[in-house]
Amino acid sequence: MSLPRSEKLLLIVAVFIAGLCSIVYELLISTTSAYFLGDSVKQFSLTIGVYMCAMGVGSFLTRYVDGRELEAFVRAEILLGLVGGLSVPLLYFLFQFQTNGQYQWTMLVLVFVIGTLTGVEIPLLARVMKTYYPLRDNLANVLGFDYLGALAATLLFPFLLLPFVGLYSSSLIFGAVNLLLGAGVCWFFRESLAPARRRKIYLWTALGLALFTVLLIRAKPFLHAWEASAYPHRVIYEEDSPYQRIVLTQNDDDLRLYLNRVIQFSSTDEYRYHESLAQIPAAQVPGFRRALILGGGEGLLAREVLRHPGVESLTIVDLDERIFDLGRRHPRISALNGGALDDPRTTTLAEDAAVFLRNDTAHYDLILADLPDPSNESIARLYSTWFFKLARARLTPQGVFATQATSPYHTRKTFWCIVKTLRAADFGQLAPYHVTVPSFGPWGFVLAANAGNTLRQGGQLLGADVPVAIGTMKFLEASLLPTLFTFPADMRDPGGLLPNRLDRPVLLQYFLDEWSDWQREKTQ
């Protein structure tokens, strides 16, 4: 039996689009869940495993389709378009009301349904096309173009959909593509379907497209309202960079920066954090000239480093160029950082911190790591023995490294795991310390230096040898210093912790477990 060229082409296109849409749904759901729950390795692994299992279930179910393969394929496409298109909007909506565990099960059910419908597609298309092609060509066409569709999805997702369209809108757009695919196949092969069945397919397609259109039109106000519900104060700025969601909120004089819904600073107390991370390590290297900041692209930590008149050069390495832009052009933030990003001594580089350290050949008297908390494996690697050894190799003989290390109270195991990891990275001298930042609670830092460089603790840290007058600081003073290096019983090392390594990122699990417990306590 022969088909017109246009109908043969349609079947090939149908295979390609089926593979494309299915992988896009998988990527959208797993990325959304990684944003909400963290641990992208876990979310992608669960998604892939459940998806593949469900595809097997769907393929098995096609054995019960006998004689109406084309109609069954069209119905599967319509249902897949509706479920896949609504998957991300549904997850956004439910995340506000569900616990992490409930959300995880909801996400897995969606993945299973989508995987089952995807498993139905290929066997049905193969059975439809076997009428028109020899077995060898049939299998080659179905599998080849399905795999090409999957490749297209993996290229479109990171380079186009995620940075420029967004998760929410991409879901709706590809749901509409699936609906149109089903309706298009139905129309091309309309003589093979009863009129009543065709009308039902067209009706469901029209209803689905109308719903998706409304949701797309209302996407911006919905996302704005959804975003605002996550923050205690009014959202005054929001932006999706290629790497993260950037949000600024304001309440009277309190300006706050959030990255992926996690607070980075509050203008009312950020000086406590940044003075502690910068000035205490700087006091270990009087008269230091070259400094490096990893992270801290908004410029607040740079402000503290540049207080020292002996600084000749300051390099800031932050992954996201948009954070540098915000630190320069937003009037409130540029006022907070005192124009540190435009200081002639400052060089800003939009680059991954680990990649920079691997390629850099310079040495620094002071290296400060102001990196996000280790909520996913890509950030957790920046708290590994491998990364800390890279940083140690860039220190001058008397140089000092310091890093933020999360809360020694709320994420106690995480904090002391970082301490243990620095020790395993061959830093001979370590000095953990903590301060209270009202916006964060108790917060921890770790000083590290090579064995021959004795770290000083206590009041002598801010003595006369430090060219920064204590009176110019809002928080630190000599009498306070000894208390910062003393940990009460409920914040001390619990013992039994492993160092964080690239091939065994235990830090990530420590953090996610403790973060989940803390979030649960906050909602009770």
C-alpha positions, 0 to 999 in steps of 0.5 A: 500500500502506498501513501502520498508523499505528504502523509508519509512525511507527516508520519516521520514528523510525528515520530520526531515531534513525539520524541522531542516533546516527551524528553522536553517534559522529562527535562521540565519536570526534573528541573522544576523539582531540582529547583524546588527540592534541591539535589538535582542528581536525585531528581533527574535520577528519579525522573529517568528511572520512573520515566523509563519504567513507565515507557515499558508499561505503556509499550506493554499496554499497546498489545491490547490495541487491536485494529485502531492503532491510528486512533489510539495514537491520536488519543495518546497524543491529545492526552499527553499534550494535556498532561505534559502541558499542564505538568509544570503549572500544576507543580508550581501551584501545588508546591505552595500547599504540599510538603516536600514529600507530598510534592515528590510523589505528585511529581513522580505520578506525573512522570509515570503518566507521561512515561506511560503515554510516551511508551504507547506512542512508538509501538503504535506508530511502528504498527501504523507505518509497517503498512507502508514501509518494509520492516527494516525501513519501518524500524529505522524510521521510527527509532531514528527520528525518535532519537533525533527528536530526543537530541533536539530536545536536549539541545533546545532545553538548556540553550533556548527554553530554560534561559529565554522561555522559562519552565512554565511557558515551555510546558504550555507551548510543548503541550500545545505542540502535542495537541496540534500533532494529534489533531494534525494526524487526525486530519491527514488520516480523516478517512480512517476515523469515524466522523464522531471520533474526529469531532471529539478529538478536535473538541479536546484539542480546541479546549486544550489550546484555549486553556493553554492560551489563557494560561500563557496570557496569564503567565506573568501575573500568575508567576508574579503572584506566585513569586510574591507569595514566597517572600515576606516583603514586596517584590520590586525586581525579578529576573531569570538569568541563565543560572538562577532566579534573581529577586529583590524585595523591599520593606521600608529600608530593608532591601533583600536579595534572593537567588532561587528563593534563598535569601542572600542578604538583608540591607539591615544586617548584611554588614555583620556577615560581610565584616566577619567574612572579610575583616577577620581573615584580613587581620591575619595578613596585615598589609595584604596586597592581592585579594580574590573573592569567589562569589559575592558578585553584588560587591558587598564583600568587596566593599569590606576588602577595599577598606584596606588602603594597601590593596593593589588588586581585587579579583571577583569571580562570580558565575552570573554576569547578571549579579555583577550588572545588578551590583553596578546599576541598581542604585540601592545595591551600588550604594550599599557596596560603595561602588566597589565594583567600579573601583579601579583596583577591582576586576570582575570575571563571570566564570565558574569558581572551580574553572577559574582556580584550575586555570589561574596562575596568580597567587593571592594573599587573601582568598574569600569564598562567598558561595551559595549554600551546597544545595545541589551537586554543582555547588557542593563540589565547591566545598570539596577537598578538590576545590579547597586544594585548588584554592590552597594552591593559589595562596601565597606562603603567608596567605589565608583562605576563608569561606562561609560555611552555613549555620552551625546551629540549623545545619550543624553537620554541614558546617562541621563537614566543611571544617573536616573537608578543609582539614582533609584538603591539607590546610594545616591551620583551621579556625572555625568561627560564628556570628549572629546575623538576624536575617539568617540566624547563627552563621558560620565561617572557617579560616584556613591557612598552611601549616607554617602560618599560625592563625590568631584568634581572639582580641588580637585579631583587630589590633593596631597592625590592622589598617582599618579603624574599628570605629569605622565598622558597625559590628566588629570590635576587639572585645567581641572577637574571643566569643566568635571562636567559642561554640556552645554545646549545641553547635559543636562538632557532632563527630562521625562526619566524613569529608566532602569529596568529588566522588562522594559528595556527602555534604549535599546529603547532610545539607538537604537533610538538615535544611528539610528538618529546619524548613519543617520546624519553621512551618509547625 
